[in-house]
Amino acid sequence: MDDRRPAAAYRETQRSPGAPAILDQHFDQGSLYALRAALEAHAVGAGLPEGRTADLVLIVHELATNAVLHGSGRGRMLMRADNGTLDCHVTDAGVTTRRRETPDWPYEPGHGLWIARSLSDRYAATQGPGGTTVSVGFTLPPPGRPPFELTRHDQNGRTTLRLVGDLDQRTALDVTDAVRATFADGPGRRLVLDLTGMTFWDSSGIAAIVMAQQHVNATPGAFMTLAGLSGDFVSRLESLSVVPLTYDDPSK
């Protein structure tokens, strides 16, 4: 991975300073493990699913580690739940360079900001008297989401796999197995993976899409298109995928 790759589409937002903190923890090199444990416990307690919690822990740990290794050596992490979003604010008090449109943040190439921008739902970098803060937000899942369902429809040499529900670490293997089964039926098949009904996702779900495409690429005569995705999610996939992806309209 390289921080110079295009980042996924994200919204730069500033959250309400009045939202109560559910976690306020200072960190240094000796307390990064404790920070990870606290992040996991509080994110799950706030309602973030397990797979998306793992994404949050990864991102915040990367930001904290970069502050420790390449910044002041210490920092502070604030977590707030606000308007359906779980926000994490990581501050490095030692980064106080001249204000720029995007404030500097200490990072090792290949980590940190690229991961934060690509996997979070909201991202912002701000600078003030207390240092530089990178804020990342994670959308909490809406109530009443439908159960996971993956159905297959075959017509005129084309197979459509239609997903309803969450594409996450619990369901990712079901998707990759279904893709493999489709092309085991014979060469030259065209597959549409219809994600119109996807209600939530995590990095395991994204990995499943990429792995499915890799399997398609390794299968002679196989072809797969993705359907039903928002522009923001397409941008995220384009940032994270190591293979080219093709997108389609399921109504056609």
N, C-alpha and C positions, 0 to 999 in steps of 0.2 A: 504493500500500500504506500501511497505517496500523497502528502498533503497538497501537492500541486495538481492532483486530479480534480476535475470539476466536482463540486459538492452537490449533494441532492438539494432539491428545492426546499427551502425552509422559510419560516416567518421570523423576523427579528421583532421581538416584542419586549416591552417592559411591564412587569407584573406589579400589582398593587403592593406597595411597601407595608400596608396595614395587615396583610394576610399573616396569621400567626404561624410561627415556625414550628414544625413538628420534629425537626432535628437541627441542632446548632452545635457543630463540632469542629474544634480546631485540630489540625493535623500537622505532623512532621514525618520524617522518614521512619521513625520508630512506631508510628501509630496508623500506618496505612492499612494494615490488616484489620485493626479495630474499626476503621472507617468503613471498610467494605462490609463488615458484619452489620454495622449500624445501618448502612444504606439499605441492605437487603431486608432487614427486619422492618424498618419504617416504611419502605416502599410497598411491601406486601401488606402491611397493616393499613396502608392508605387505599388499598384496593387495586394495585397494579398487578396484573397476572405474572406468574412465575417467569415466563420467558422474557417478557418486557422488563421485568425487574432485573434480570441478568444483563440486559442491554444497558439499563440505567447504571448499574454497578460498574460495568466495563467502562462506560464513558466517563463517569465521575472519577473513577480510579485513575484513568489515563490523564485527566486534567490535573488531579492532585499530584500524581507522580511527576508530571512535567514541572509543576510548580516547585516540588521538592528538589528534583535533580537539576533543573535548568533555570530556576528562579531564586527566590529568597530562601528556599529550604523549608518553608512552612506556609500554612495558609488556613483558611476557614471555609467550611461548607455549611450552607443553610438550605434546608429543604422546606418548601411550603406547598400546601394544597390550596389551589385557588381556581374557582370557576371551571372545574372538571379537568384541571391540569395539575400534574405534580411537577413542581419546578425545583431545580437544584442550582444554587449559585455558589461557584467556587472562586474564592478571592485569593490572589497572591499579593500580599501587602508590599512586596519588594518591587513590583513592576509599576513604575510611575513615570514612564517615558512621556514625551510630549504628545498631547492629544492628537489622534488621527481619526479618520473616518472609521477604521476598524482598528481598535487599540492592539498593541503588541501583546503577545502571550508567549511565554517561554515554551518551546516544544522541540522534541526530537523528531526529525523528518520521518514520516510514515505513521505517526501516532497523533493522539491528542485532538487537535482541531478538526482534522478530516473526519475522524470517527464521530466526533460530537456533532458535526454538521450533517453527516450522512444518516445517522441512526436516530437522532432526536427529532421530535415533532416541532420544536421551537428552539431557536438559538439566538443569542445576543452577546456581544462583547462590549462592556462599558468601562469607563475609567473615571476615577474620582480621587478624593484626598486619601481614601483608605487603600488605594491600589487599583489593580485591574481585576475585573470580575467577568468570568464567562458563565452565562446562564443557559441552561438547557431545560426544555420542558417536555413532558411525556403525557399524552392524552390518556386520561383514565377511561376504561371501557364503559360504554353505556349500559344501563340495566336492560334486562330482557332480551339479550342477544339470542338468536336462534341456535339450536344445537348444530354441531358440525355434520355436514352431509356432502358426500361426493357422488354424483350420479354420472352415468355414462350413456351417451346417445350415439348410435352409429347410423350413418345415412350416406349413401353414394360415395363410399370410400373415405368419408371424413368422420372422425370421432370427436365428439365434444365431451370434455370432462367439466361438469358444472359444479363449482364449489359454493356452498352456503355455510356461513359461520366463520370461525376464526381460523386463520392460517398461521399456526404457531408451533412451538416445540412439541405439543401434544398431537398435532395433526400432520406435521410436515412429512413424516414417513409414509402416511397414507397416500399423499399426493405423489411422491416419487415412485412408490410401488405401483400406483395406478398408471403412471406414464410408462413405466417399464412393461407392464402387462399389455398395454395398448400396442406397443410395437413388437411384442412377442407373438402377436397374432399373424404377423406377416409383414414383408417389406413394403415400402412405398406408401405408407399411410400418412395422412395429414391429420394432425391433432390440433384442436382449439382448446386451450385451457381457459375457461370462462370464469373469471374472478369477480363478476358483477356482484355476487352475493357475499363477498368477503366483508366481515364486520370488524375484524381486528387482526393485527399481525405482530410478529416480532422478527428478529434477525434469523431465527431458524426457518421461518416461513420464506424469507427472501432466499436463504440458502437452498431451500427445496426447489424454488423456481430455477435457480442457477444450475443445480445438479440435474434437474430434468432436462434443461437445454443441453447440458454437456452430454447426457445420454442420447438425446436426439442427434446431436452432431456426430456421435460415434456409430450411429445406426444408418447403414446405407439406404438412401431413398426416403428417409424420414424427414418430416418437417413439422414444426410447432409454432403456433402463434398464440399470443396472450390477448385476452379480450376483457373488456369491462373495467379497465383501470382508470383512475383519475390521472390528470396531468402531473400532479405532485408525486404520486406513487411511481409513475413512469420515470420521472426525473430521478427519484431515489434509486430505482432499479438500474438506470443508466450509470449512476455514480458507483454503485456497489458491484455490479456484475462483471465478471472476468471474461464473459463471452457475449457476443452480440445477441440481442433479443429482437423478436418481431412482434408487432402489435396489430390487432385486428378488431373489427366491429362485429360483435356477435349477431347483430341483426341482419348481416349480409349473408 
